[in-house]
Amino acid sequence: MNKEELTLDALKDGSILLIDKPIKWTSFDVVNYIRKSINVKLGHAGTLDPLATGLLILCSGKMTKQIDNYQGLDKEYTGTIVLGQTTPSFDLETELSETINSSNISNEEIIELAHNFIGLQNQIAPIYSAKKIDGERAYLKARRGENAEIKAREINIIEFEITCIERKEALLNINFRVLCSKGTYIRAIARDFGLKLNNVAYLTNLVRTKIGNFNLDDALTLDEFKRLFPVPEKYKSHN
């Protein structure tokens, strides 16, 4: 549905709402905020990590029955991998834990490796993830310092493009665009990218730009949503 056609009646009846998720909000935070603010049945079709931003597909009213159809769509992301350092969560949720000089790795090696990632493969999700292990989210176990076995899952990386490589002394900032299947963890790609170069890596920036044919450019920011649908006073603050 176009932004211009978005009305409260349409949302209550059943429609698709595209939202640009802000950093540090969980996907559930966004759903809960909008659901409470306009009192409509709502669900999301695919989570984003709190430190990631970008496109969320929300389904309202009778369209919530179609959520599974949108969850299975391919997704496009842009982001930055830091090569030469890492964290336990492979993003900025946790503190830096290891540094290895990466200045000897050439741009050609990085571009070739990205090309070699393309295709079907088995991927192990990060322990700091929403993956369920024995009915509990893996990140809860990780935060308690527990070890947990996560089974590999088949994913498909359709496109992996290196858009820029910046050298900062012993570190490399690798900007990328990736198109991948449902269930792909971009933090795991960052982790494996470092390992395949006999180094370490983590993700510092991630934006979901597309889901299927849905584009981030067509999404509403929460500020735009608030202007269209004024939020009751009790929901105006978010912690």
Secondary structure as UniProt FT lines:
FT   HELIX           3..5
FT   HELIX           8..13
FT   STRAND          16..21
FT   TURN            23..24
FT   HELIX           27..38
FT   STRAND          42..44
FT   TURN            50..51
FT   STRAND          53..60
FT   HELIX           61..66
FT   HELIX           67..71
FT   STRAND          75..83
FT   STRAND          85..86
FT   TURN            88..89
FT   TURN            92..93
FT   STRAND          98..99
FT   TURN            103..104
FT   HELIX           107..116
FT   STRAND          119..123
FT   STRAND          132..133
FT   TURN            134..135
FT   STRAND          136..137
FT   HELIX           138..143
FT   TURN            144..145
FT   STRAND          153..168
FT   TURN            169..170
FT   STRAND          171..180
FT   TURN            182..183
FT   HELIX           186..196
FT   TURN            197..198
FT   STRAND          201..211
FT   TURN            212..213
FT   STRAND          214..215
FT   HELIX           216..218
FT   HELIX           222..228
FT   HELIX           233..235
//
